[in-house]
Amino acid sequence: MKLKPLSDQVMVNVGASSGIGLATARRAAAAGARVVLAARNSDALDEAVVAIRNKGGEATALDLDIADEGSAERLLAYALDRYGRVDTWVNDAAAAIFARVEDVSLAEHRRVFDVGYFGLVDASLVAIGHLRKEGGALINIGSVLSNRAIPLQGPYCAMKAAVMQFTDALRMELEQEGAPISVTLIKPAAIDTMYPEHARNKLDRHARLPQPLYDAELVAKAICFAAQTPRRTLVVGGGGLALTTLAPALPRLADKGMVLVGGEASQTTDVPPAPGTSDNLFEPRRDGRVEGNQEPFKRRTSLYLEAQMHPYATAAVLSSMAAGALFLWAREESRDIGTEEAKRRIRAAGMS
């Protein structure tokens, strides 16, 4: 399947008023894509569009709640009216809660799913209805928590697990019919965004994400790569490698590990949310930033992501390293064998 370069694309980005969505819109626009931003906060969207245009990019925005019935159809119609087509559709909207599962009401649980799952499902189906015509990419944002739950974020983990299974099923069905659509699931590890500020928090202290944290630009890089290069899944951050591979294979051990690293001590902080940002579960709050306000240490590179994006180059490098190591080992072995043989001859000649 061949996808257009970003410079020739129209990209729709749902959940683009902050965090990963905003970073992706900026990155895609800088590469020449025409971007359509969607989220609930009209002020933040307007600021993002102005900033993109001031840097020479092309962008427009529509404020909506993707959980509302008909929002996805309205967004597609808006994008087609502005640019005539859509080449990549990114679903990044989500809502979250920090709380014990028993402390989450059914209405709150439903809201997490209405935004992050049912909104994504509706948008995905609307997107593929258009993408079938000329081809393109559907990119859904899951999480490493799709594979492995963490305490105190139960509804979010359940929602992201549903996103993973839906995306996988949709991909298989599209492949079976031969549809010209690339379907990618991006699984970020913990990312430095406004997520802890925006989440509803029922813990005794302010919420945070456990280390290690990664730069949101890495996820934006993965999304823009998948918009041009078909990939089934991309995990962002080596910290998520164990969660997506080892943890499902060793569930009981993983349970104990997640309790240790995902307890309340590692998911709380003394740093409060910025004014006006907390709890956007049912209503939009102030956003417009990519990073959170806690200024944690974060990693700006991910060798694991690079390996997934460039598997052949990675295999060549690893093969070269293995060959070099084997050569050095063989040379050392030869030297040792020669040394031992010389000692044997000396002893045999009665010279030692």
N, C-alpha and C positions, 0 to 999 in steps of 0.2 A: 504494500500500500504506500502510495507516495502522497505526502502532504506538502502544502505550499510553504515557502519560507515566510517567516513572520512579517517581513516587509510587504508581502502581498495579501495579508490576512485581515479579516474582521474578527475580532475576539469579543465575545460576551463574557463578562465576569460578574457572577452573582456573589455578593458579600464583599464588595470592593471598597468599602468606606474606611477600612483600617486593616492592619495586620497583613496576612499573607495575600489577601485579595488586592489590597492597595499596592503592595510591593510588586505583584504580578502585573497589574495594570500599568504601572510606571515603567517596568522593564519591557513589556511588550510594546508600549508606545515608543520608547526610546529606540527599539529595533525597527520601527516603521509601521507597526500594526495600527489599525484604527480600532480603538477600544470603546466598548459600551460598558459602563460601570452601573451596577445595580445594588441597592441596599436601602435601609429604612431612613437613614439620616441624610436629608436633602442638603443641609448645610455642608456636611463633610464631603458629600459627592461634588457639590459645586466647587469647593476649594480644590479638590483633587483634579477636576477637569481644568480649572484655570492653571494650576501648577503644570500639568502636562502640556497644555497649549503654550504656556510661556517658554517651555523648553523645545518648542517646535513640533510637538506631537499632535496627534489628532484623537480627540476623545469627546464623548458625550455621556450623559448619565440620566437614569430614570430612578426616582425613589419609589420603592415598593417593599412590601413584606412578602417574600417568596412563599410563606406559609398560607397566604390568602388565596382562595380559589380564583383561578384565572390570571394570576400574576405572571406565570411563565409565558402564557400566550400573549399577554400584553407586552412583555419584554421582547419577545421575538418580533412582534409586529413593529415595535418601536425601532429595533435594530434594522429591520428590512426597510422601513421608511427612511432611515438616515443613510444607510450604506448599501442597501440592495441585496445583501446576503450576509450569512454568518459562516465562518470557516472553522472556528474553534469556540466551544462553549465550556466554561469552567464553573463548576458548582462548588462554592467555598463557604456558603452561609452556614452558620451553626450557632447554637445556644448551649449554655453549660450551667451546671450547678456543682458547688463544692458542699457536700453533705453526706452523712450516712444515709444509706438507702431508705431506712425506716423513717427518716425525717423529711423525705421528699413526698409531697402530695401528688396524687394522681394527675391533677391539673398541671403541675410543674413538669411531671414526667412526660405528659402528652405534649407539652409545649416544646420540649427538647426534641421530640420526634417530629412534631409538625414542621419545625424549621429545618433541622438537619437531615431528616430522612424523607418525610412525605414531600417537603418542598423540593428536595433533590430529585426524588422519583418523578414528580410532575415535570420539573424542568428538564430532566434527562429525556423523557418521552417526547416532550415538545421539541427539544433540540434534534433528536434523531429523525423526527418527522421531516425536518428541513434538511438535515445533513445527508439523508439518503439520496437527495437529488444530484448533488455534485461532489459529495464526499467531504470529509473533514474529521475533526477530533472532538471527542467528548472526554473531558477530564474531571473526574470526581475526587474530592479531597476526603480521604479517609483518615486513618491515624494508626500509629503502631499499637494503639489501644484497641484497634479492631480485632487483633489477635490475642491480646492479653489484657484483661481488666486490671485496674488499679483501685485500691480502696478510696472512698470519699468522692469518686467521680462516676458512680455506677450508671446513672442515666446516660451520660455522655458515652461511656464505653459501650453500652448496649446499642445506642444509636449508631455509633461508628462500625460496630460489628454488622449491623443490618445494612449499612451502606456498602460494606465490602461484599457481602453475599449478593445483594442486588446488582452491584456493578459487575461481578463475575458472571452472574446468570445472564444479564443483558448482553455482555460481550460474547458469550458463547452463542446466544441466539442470533446475534447480528452476523457472526462469523459463519454460522450454519446457512444463513440465507445469502451470504456473499455480499452483504452491504458494505459500501466503501467507507466505513466509519472506524476510526481507531478509538478504542475505549481504554483509557488509562486510569488506574487508581493510584493516587499519590498518598503515601503513608508518612507523614512527618512524625519525627520524635518530638520532644518538648521544644517548642519554639518561642523565642522572645517576642511576644506580641501583647496586645491589650486583653488577651483571653482571661487572665485572673481578675482584671479590673471589671470586665464586662459580666463575668459569671455571677449568678446569684450565690451568695455565700452564707451558709448556716453554721460555719465553724466558729470557734471562740476567738480566733485571730484572723487577720487579713490573709487572703488566699495567695498562693504562689504555685509555680510549677517546680517539681523536683529537678535537680541537676542530673545529667548535663543538659544545658540549653543550647540551641543552635539559632543562627541568624535567619530571619525570615527571608532574606535574599536568596538563601539556598533553596528554599521551597519554590520561590518565584523562578529561579533558574531551572529547576526540575520541570515546572509547569510549562515554561516557554520551550524547553527542549522537547517535551512530549507533544506540544502543539505542532512541531515540525517533524518529529521522528517517532513512529509508532513504538510504544512500549506497553506491556501489560501492566506492570507495577513498578513504581519507583519508591524506595524507602529513603527518606531524607534524614541523615544522621546515623553514624555508626552506633550510637547508643540504642537505636531501635533494632539493631541486628539480632540481639539475643531475644528481644521480645517477640519478634516475628518468626524466629526459627527455633531456637532452643526451648523457649518457654512453653509453646504448645506441645513439644515432645516430652517435657518433664513437668507436668502440671502441678503435682504436689510440691515439688521443690520450688517451682515458680511462685506458688501461693505464698510460701514462707518468705521468699525473696522480696516479693512485692509488699508484703506486710512490713518488712524491715525498711525498705527504701521508699515506700509510699504511705507511710504513716502521717499523722497530723503534723508532726515536727517538721517533716520535709516538705509539706504542702501548705505551710503557713509562714507568715512573716510579720514583722512589726511595721512594715512600710504600708501605709494606707493607699487605697486607690486615689487617683487624682480627682479633684472636685468635679462632680457631675458625671462621672464615668461609671459608677458602680451599678450593677444589676440591670442589664438590658434585656432580661428574659422576655418580658411582655411589651416593653416600651423602648424605643431607641434612646440611647444616652450619648453624651459627648464622645466623639472618637476622631478619626482623621490622622492618627499616628500609626506607623508601622510597629514601632517598639513599645513595650510596656514602660511603666514609670519606675520600675524597681531597680533598673540598671544592674542586672546580674552579670556575672561572667558568662559569655556566650562564645561558642565556637563558630568561626566564620568560614571554615572549610570542612568538607566531608569527603574523605577518600573513598568511602563506601558508595556514596552517590556517584562520584566520578567513575568508579568501576562499573556501576550499573549502566551509566550512560554510554560508556565506551568499552564494552566487554572485550572486543578483539584486541584493542590496544593494551588493555589490562592483562589479557592472557599472554600477549607477546612479551610484555615487561616481566611478568612472573616467570615465564619460560626462560627468558634470558638470565634472570636472577638465579633460577634453579640450575641452569646449565653452568653458570659461573661458579656457583657453590660446589657443584659436582666436580668441575675441573680442579678447583682448589683442593677438594678432598682427595681426589685421585692423585694429584701431584704430591700431596703430603704423605699419602699411603706409599707411593713409590719411593719417596725419600726415606721413609721409615724402613721399608723393606730392604733398600740398599744398605742402610746403616746396619741393620741387624745381620745382613749377609757378610758385610765386611768384618764385623766383630766375630762371627763364626769362623771365618777363614783365619783370622789372627789367632784365635784360640786353637784351631786345628794345627797351625804351624808352630805351636808352642811358644808364641811370642808374647803371651800375656800370663 
